[in-house]
Amino acid sequence: MRKIYLLAGLIVVATFGQSCVSNKKYTELQNENASLMLRNQELTSKLGSSESNLNANQTRVKSLEDMIASEKANAAALQDALNKCLNSSSQGNVNVAKLVDQIQASNKYIKQLIESKMKSDSLNLVLTNNLTRSLSREELSDVDVQVLKGVVYISLSDKMLYKSGSYEISELANTTLSKIAKIIKDYRDYDVLVEGNTDNVPISQVNIRNNWDLSVLRGSSVVQALQNQFGIDPKRLTAAGRGEFNPLESNATANGKMRNRRTQIIITPKLDQFMELIGKAGETEGNN
Protein backbone atom coordinates (compact mmCIF):
# COMPACT_ATOMS: atom_id res chain seq x y z
CA MET A 1 0.00 0.00 0.00
CA ARG A 2 2.84 2.34 0.82
CA LYS A 3 4.34 1.72 -2.63
CA ILE A 4 1.02 2.58 -4.26
CA TYR A 5 0.86 5.92 -2.42
CA LEU A 6 4.45 6.69 -3.37
CA LEU A 7 3.77 5.91 -7.03
CA ALA A 8 0.65 8.07 -7.04
CA GLY A 9 2.61 10.93 -5.53
CA LEU A 10 5.28 10.69 -8.19
CA ILE A 11 2.61 10.75 -10.91
CA VAL A 12 1.05 13.92 -9.42
CA VAL A 13 4.45 15.64 -9.20
CA ALA A 14 5.31 14.67 -12.78
CA THR A 15 1.96 15.87 -14.07
CA PHE A 16 2.27 19.15 -12.18
CA GLY A 17 5.81 19.63 -13.54
CA GLN A 18 4.64 19.07 -17.10
CA SER A 19 1.83 21.57 -16.59
CA CYS A 20 4.28 24.21 -15.33
CA VAL A 21 6.57 23.68 -18.30
CA SER A 22 3.62 23.82 -20.70
CA ASN A 23 2.26 27.06 -19.21
CA LYS A 24 5.69 28.67 -19.30
CA LYS A 25 6.18 27.70 -22.93
CA TYR A 26 2.71 29.01 -23.77
CA THR A 27 3.51 32.38 -22.16
CA GLU A 28 6.79 32.59 -24.10
CA LEU A 29 4.95 31.87 -27.36
CA GLN A 30 2.33 34.51 -26.55
CA ASN A 31 5.06 37.10 -25.94
CA GLU A 32 6.88 36.10 -29.12
CA ASN A 33 3.62 36.27 -31.06
CA ALA A 34 2.91 39.79 -29.78
CA SER A 35 6.45 40.86 -30.68
CA LEU A 36 6.12 39.44 -34.21
CA MET A 37 2.79 41.20 -34.74
CA LEU A 38 4.32 44.53 -33.72
CA ARG A 39 7.35 43.94 -35.92
CA ASN A 40 5.11 43.01 -38.85
CA GLN A 41 3.15 46.26 -38.46
CA GLU A 42 6.39 48.25 -38.45
CA LEU A 43 7.73 46.48 -41.54
CA THR A 44 4.42 46.82 -43.39
CA SER A 45 4.53 50.54 -42.70
CA LYS A 46 8.12 50.75 -44.01
CA LEU A 47 7.12 48.80 -47.13
CA GLY A 48 4.32 51.25 -47.81
CA SER A 49 6.75 54.13 -47.42
CA SER A 50 9.27 52.47 -49.78
CA GLU A 51 6.59 51.84 -52.41
CA SER A 52 5.46 55.47 -52.13
CA ASN A 53 9.05 56.63 -52.65
CA LEU A 54 9.41 54.36 -55.66
CA ASN A 55 6.18 55.72 -57.19
CA ALA A 56 7.38 59.26 -56.55
CA ASN A 57 10.70 58.54 -58.26
CA GLN A 58 8.93 57.05 -61.27
CA THR A 59 6.73 60.15 -61.46
CA ARG A 60 9.86 62.31 -61.43
CA VAL A 61 11.31 60.36 -64.35
CA LYS A 62 8.08 60.81 -66.33
CA SER A 63 8.13 64.52 -65.52
CA LEU A 64 11.71 64.75 -66.73
CA GLU A 65 10.84 63.00 -70.01
CA ASP A 66 7.99 65.49 -70.55
CA MET A 67 10.37 68.37 -69.88
CA ILE A 68 12.87 67.02 -72.43
CA ALA A 69 10.13 66.82 -75.08
CA SER A 70 8.92 70.34 -74.25
CA GLU A 71 12.43 71.77 -74.32
CA LYS A 72 13.13 70.14 -77.70
CA ALA A 73 9.97 71.72 -79.09
CA ASN A 74 11.07 75.08 -77.68
CA ALA A 75 14.52 74.72 -79.26
CA ALA A 76 12.96 73.89 -82.62
CA ALA A 77 10.74 76.98 -82.42
CA LEU A 78 13.74 79.18 -81.59
CA GLN A 79 15.72 77.73 -84.49
CA ASP A 80 12.80 78.34 -86.83
CA ALA A 81 12.54 81.95 -85.64
CA LEU A 82 16.26 82.44 -86.18
CA ASN A 83 16.07 81.00 -89.72
CA LYS A 84 13.24 83.37 -90.57
CA CYS A 85 15.21 86.31 -89.23
CA LEU A 86 18.28 85.42 -91.23
CA ASN A 87 16.22 85.01 -94.41
CA SER A 88 14.20 88.17 -93.89
CA SER A 89 15.24 91.62 -95.13
CA SER A 90 13.40 93.35 -92.27
CA GLN A 91 15.17 92.08 -89.21
CA GLY A 92 15.98 95.41 -87.62
CA ASN A 93 13.60 94.84 -84.70
CA VAL A 94 14.80 91.32 -83.99
CA ASN A 95 17.77 90.61 -81.81
CA VAL A 96 19.45 87.73 -83.66
CA ALA A 97 22.21 87.44 -81.06
CA LYS A 98 19.61 86.94 -78.33
CA LEU A 99 17.92 84.17 -80.31
CA VAL A 100 21.25 82.41 -80.78
CA ASP A 101 21.94 82.62 -77.03
CA GLN A 102 18.50 81.21 -76.27
CA ILE A 103 19.03 78.29 -78.65
CA GLN A 104 22.41 77.50 -77.14
CA ALA A 105 20.99 77.64 -73.59
CA SER A 106 18.09 75.41 -74.59
CA ASN A 107 20.38 72.84 -76.23
CA LYS A 108 22.65 72.80 -73.18
CA TYR A 109 19.69 72.23 -70.87
CA ILE A 110 18.34 69.41 -73.06
CA LYS A 111 21.75 67.75 -72.87
CA GLN A 112 21.74 68.03 -69.07
CA LEU A 113 18.29 66.48 -68.83
CA ILE A 114 19.16 63.58 -71.12
CA GLU A 115 22.43 62.89 -69.30
CA SER A 116 20.68 62.90 -65.94
CA LYS A 117 17.94 60.58 -67.16
CA MET A 118 20.45 58.15 -68.64
CA LYS A 119 22.73 58.27 -65.61
CA SER A 120 20.41 56.20 -63.45
CA ASP A 121 19.82 53.54 -66.13
CA SER A 122 23.52 53.37 -66.96
CA LEU A 123 24.51 52.89 -63.33
CA ASN A 124 21.93 50.15 -62.94
CA LEU A 125 23.21 48.31 -66.02
CA VAL A 126 26.79 48.53 -64.77
CA LEU A 127 25.67 47.28 -61.36
CA THR A 128 23.84 44.35 -62.95
CA ASN A 129 26.80 43.42 -65.16
CA ASN A 130 29.22 43.59 -62.24
CA LEU A 131 27.02 41.32 -60.16
CA THR A 132 26.32 38.71 -62.82
CA ARG A 133 30.03 38.52 -63.72
CA SER A 134 30.90 37.83 -60.08
CA LEU A 135 28.42 34.93 -59.72
CA SER A 136 29.36 31.34 -60.52
CA ARG A 137 27.34 29.18 -62.91
CA GLU A 138 25.79 27.35 -59.94
CA GLU A 139 24.83 30.62 -58.25
CA LEU A 140 23.26 31.99 -61.43
CA SER A 141 20.77 29.09 -61.39
CA ASP A 142 19.42 30.42 -58.07
CA VAL A 143 19.82 34.16 -58.72
CA ASP A 144 17.87 36.26 -61.23
CA VAL A 145 18.92 39.87 -61.90
CA GLN A 146 16.69 42.32 -63.77
CA VAL A 147 16.48 46.08 -64.32
CA LEU A 148 12.92 47.38 -64.59
CA LYS A 149 12.10 51.09 -64.85
CA GLY A 150 15.45 52.10 -63.37
CA VAL A 151 15.25 49.70 -60.41
CA VAL A 152 17.48 46.63 -59.92
CA TYR A 153 15.72 43.44 -58.76
CA ILE A 154 17.89 40.59 -57.45
CA SER A 155 15.68 37.54 -56.89
CA LEU A 156 17.14 34.75 -54.71
CA SER A 157 15.62 31.29 -54.46
CA ASP A 158 14.61 29.97 -51.05
CA LYS A 159 16.41 26.66 -51.53
CA MET A 160 19.68 28.56 -51.79
CA LEU A 161 19.01 31.10 -49.02
CA TYR A 162 17.32 29.24 -46.17
CA LYS A 163 17.30 25.96 -44.36
CA SER A 164 14.19 23.94 -45.28
CA GLY A 165 10.99 25.36 -43.76
CA SER A 166 12.97 28.00 -41.90
CA TYR A 167 13.93 31.67 -42.04
CA GLU A 168 17.48 30.91 -40.89
CA ILE A 169 20.16 31.73 -43.49
CA SER A 170 22.02 28.65 -44.77
CA GLU A 171 25.80 28.34 -45.04
CA LEU A 172 25.46 28.09 -48.83
CA ALA A 173 23.93 31.57 -49.03
CA ASN A 174 26.80 33.46 -47.39
CA THR A 175 29.08 33.37 -50.44
CA THR A 176 26.36 34.77 -52.72
CA LEU A 177 25.27 37.40 -50.19
CA SER A 178 28.87 38.55 -49.80
CA LYS A 179 29.02 39.29 -53.57
CA ILE A 180 25.72 41.17 -53.46
CA ALA A 181 26.92 43.10 -50.39
CA LYS A 182 30.03 44.22 -52.28
CA ILE A 183 27.87 45.65 -55.06
CA ILE A 184 25.64 47.41 -52.51
CA LYS A 185 28.72 48.94 -50.85
CA ASP A 186 30.04 50.18 -54.19
CA TYR A 187 26.80 52.12 -54.77
CA ARG A 188 26.48 54.04 -51.52
CA ASP A 189 23.71 56.36 -52.75
CA TYR A 190 21.30 53.49 -53.41
CA ASP A 191 18.59 52.31 -50.99
CA VAL A 192 17.99 48.59 -50.48
CA LEU A 193 14.64 46.89 -49.84
CA VAL A 194 14.70 43.17 -48.96
CA GLU A 195 11.31 41.58 -49.61
CA GLY A 196 10.34 37.99 -48.72
CA ASN A 197 7.77 36.08 -50.83
CA THR A 198 6.19 32.63 -50.33
CA ASP A 199 3.95 30.20 -52.20
CA ASN A 200 0.36 29.61 -51.04
CA VAL A 201 1.04 26.51 -48.93
CA PRO A 202 0.14 27.32 -45.27
CA ILE A 203 3.06 27.26 -42.85
CA SER A 204 2.71 24.78 -39.97
CA GLN A 205 5.13 25.92 -37.27
CA VAL A 206 4.26 26.85 -33.71
CA ASN A 207 6.10 30.18 -33.69
CA ILE A 208 5.06 31.30 -37.22
CA ARG A 209 1.38 32.11 -37.69
CA ASN A 210 1.16 32.29 -41.48
CA ASN A 211 3.00 33.11 -44.70
CA TRP A 212 2.99 36.82 -43.87
CA ASP A 213 5.12 36.09 -40.81
CA LEU A 214 7.41 33.74 -42.72
CA SER A 215 8.01 36.20 -45.57
CA VAL A 216 8.78 39.09 -43.22
CA LEU A 217 11.08 36.96 -41.07
CA ARG A 218 12.99 35.84 -44.16
CA GLY A 219 13.39 39.41 -45.39
CA SER A 220 14.56 40.42 -41.91
CA SER A 221 17.09 37.57 -41.83
CA VAL A 222 18.72 38.75 -45.06
CA VAL A 223 18.77 42.37 -43.85
CA GLN A 224 20.47 41.34 -40.60
CA ALA A 225 23.01 39.24 -42.50
CA LEU A 226 23.83 42.20 -44.78
CA GLN A 227 24.24 44.43 -41.73
CA ASN A 228 25.95 42.13 -39.23
CA GLN A 229 28.08 39.92 -41.47
CA PHE A 230 28.85 42.20 -44.41
CA GLY A 231 28.82 45.68 -42.88
CA ILE A 232 26.02 47.34 -44.86
CA ASP A 233 24.77 50.55 -43.24
CA PRO A 234 21.37 49.63 -41.69
CA LYS A 235 20.05 53.11 -42.54
CA ARG A 236 20.02 52.04 -46.18
CA LEU A 237 18.13 48.80 -45.48
CA THR A 238 14.43 48.00 -45.22
CA ALA A 239 13.05 44.52 -44.45
CA ALA A 240 9.59 43.53 -45.69
CA GLY A 241 7.42 40.60 -46.72
CA ARG A 242 4.51 40.11 -49.10
CA GLY A 243 3.51 36.58 -48.13
CA GLU A 244 1.87 34.64 -50.95
CA PHE A 245 0.29 37.72 -52.53
CA ASN A 246 2.97 38.70 -55.05
CA PRO A 247 3.37 35.52 -57.15
CA LEU A 248 5.42 35.33 -60.33
CA GLU A 249 3.50 32.28 -61.56
CA SER A 250 0.47 30.19 -60.65
CA ASN A 251 0.82 28.08 -57.51
CA ALA A 252 -0.97 25.24 -59.30
CA THR A 253 2.35 23.60 -60.28
CA ALA A 254 5.44 22.61 -58.30
CA ASN A 255 7.63 24.76 -60.56
CA GLY A 256 5.33 27.76 -60.05
CA LYS A 257 5.49 27.36 -56.28
CA MET A 258 9.27 27.09 -56.43
CA ARG A 259 9.55 30.36 -58.40
CA ASN A 260 7.17 32.13 -56.03
CA ARG A 261 9.25 31.14 -52.99
CA ARG A 262 11.92 33.82 -53.29
CA THR A 263 13.49 36.81 -51.60
CA GLN A 264 14.02 39.96 -53.64
CA ILE A 265 16.77 42.48 -52.98
CA ILE A 266 15.54 45.68 -54.61
CA ILE A 267 18.21 48.35 -55.19
CA THR A 268 16.69 51.76 -55.88
CA PRO A 269 18.66 54.84 -57.00
CA LYS A 270 17.97 58.19 -55.41
CA LEU A 271 16.82 60.71 -58.02
CA ASP A 272 17.45 63.95 -56.14
CA GLN A 273 19.50 65.25 -59.07
CA PHE A 274 16.31 65.31 -61.15
CA MET A 275 14.63 67.66 -58.71
CA GLU A 276 17.72 69.87 -58.73
CA LEU A 277 17.54 70.09 -62.51
CA ILE A 278 13.84 70.92 -62.38
CA GLY A 279 14.67 73.70 -59.91
CA LYS A 280 17.35 75.01 -62.26
CA ALA A 281 14.84 74.97 -65.09
CA GLY A 282 12.54 77.21 -63.10
CA GLU A 283 15.39 79.64 -62.45
CA THR A 284 16.31 79.69 -66.17
CA GLU A 285 12.76 80.43 -67.22
CA GLY A 286 12.49 83.19 -64.63
CA ASN A 287 15.62 84.86 -65.94
CA ASN A 288 14.47 84.84 -69.60
Buried (B, 14 or more C-beta within 10 A) or exposed (E): EEEEEEEEEEEEEEEEEEEEEEEEEEEEEEEEBEEBEEBBEEBBEBBEEBEEBBEEBBEBBEEBEEBBEEBBEBBEEBBEBBEEBEEEEEEEEBEEEEBBEBBEBBBEBBEBBBEBBEBBBEBBEEBBEBBBEBBEEEBEEBBBBEBEEBBBBBBBBBBBBBBEEBBEBBEBBEEBBBBBBEBBBEBEEBBBBBBBBBBBEEBEEEEBBEBBBBBBBBBBBBBBBBBEEBEBEEEBBBBBBBBBEBBEEEBEEEEBBBBBBBBBBBBBBEBEBBEEBBEEBEEBEEEE
